[in-house]
Each structure stands twice: as structure tokens, then as C-alpha cells.
Amino acid sequence: MTLIVDIKQDFALSVLEGLEKIGAIDMKETDVTGNAKKDKTYEAIRINLEGFRFNREEANER
């Protein structure tokens, strides 16, 4: 099983290193910044308006 962990405290890293020493886990340091979720940008959009009927009264309601 592979699990990506974001270590926020130094003692958490020492706990993981202890688990690695007894053979419970294998640790590999990787750079996951390239895989970070990026904001989507759109150059074009298509909306299906089939069956849509514009209602001016409804549009003018506030």
C-alpha cells in the first residue's frame, strides 16, 4: 500500500523513522509539488440550451 503523508511536526518524522528501522515501513522522499491540484482554466465553454425558453418577466424579477 502507498500512502502520501504531509509531515507537520518533527516528532512525527522521528516516529516514522523508528518504524522504518524495525522494518514496518519503507520511506521514500519524493517531490509531489508537480502533482498538486491545479486550478482549471477554460478557453471555451459550451452550454446545451436545447429546450430552453427565455422568460423576460422572470429575468427582470429581483
Summary of the structure (lengths in Angstrom):
residues: 62
radius of gyration: 25.8
end to end distance: 54.8
largest distance: 72.7
contacts: 51
relative contact order: 0.08
helix: 32%
strand: 0%
